[in-house]
Amino acid sequence: MFNVGKIVNTHGIKGEVKVLRISDFEERFNPGEIVYVMKDEQPIKLTISGHRMHKGFDLIQFEGYENINQVESFKGCKLKIHEDQLTDLAEDEYYYHEIIGCEVYTNDDRKLGKITEILSPGANDVWVIKQETGKDLLIPYIDGVVTEINIDEKRVVIEPMEGLLD
């Protein structure tokens, strides 16, 4: 199962929950979509009955949960989906879980480390690479730097620009 959000609080008294989105797909929280609330590591299957945006958060309501008392225990829980619910991606697009764990090499076959995290600070993602020794490297996911991605082999090749590896 894959994370698509985290319930950070309730909202109002009619059973809405405030969700911090982890998914890039706008349609992920449309009414009728299925999500799973992970409560005590047990998935609870829920159907979304309502969705709206409020102050940068997704406000979601679930079918059969029309009262704050019914959703109060969901605070802090993750929202997940099954693998078969993943949206198909275009060529040269990847899910975070496909990139995290890949080994990173320079174009001259020097191993830099493993991707442990992906940051989304603005215009492009930044990949955090854990080196065997030393500080983590921050690699921008842009053309000209990332030259090859092989998901099957969990291998990424980069062309480091000047100062990137210092």
Disulfide bonds with the S-S distance in Angstrom:
none
